[in-house]
């Protein structure tokens, strides 16, 4: 299991390095389908919406994604997604909710969430009954909340 996590993290890192090297000026080329953030930007205008993943999980399975939303911790319900472990937590961006596995945001209490803004970089995984979750490789706290489409 650790090997899979390390392999996923390594793949994500290599993809991020390749994307930043190929763009030259640091601007993102929109020809690709990967939702990677602009370098140095805490405002993720290009962050993927959860509703997009929920409507077609197969299209995102195994692909790196960036999602910005509110940390719901272990509170509330998220019938659109399923947790893989007891420590998985809910991310809500206003268009839907999804469970996140792999990392718990440092400094945030999953038992007493206060809807703190978070940014998640990870991979979409399809679990049971075709439902999906995000395997986080990086979680940032204190970023601005989701932007209106």
Buried (B, 14 or more C-beta within 10 A) or exposed (E): EEEEBEEBBEBBEEBBEEBBEEBEEEEBEEEEEBBBBBEEEEEBEBBBBBBBBBEEBEEBEEBBBBBBBBBBBBBEEBEBBBBBEEEBBBBBBBBBBBBBBBBBBEEBEBEEBEBBBBBBBBBBBBBEEEBBBBBBBBBBEEBEBBEEE
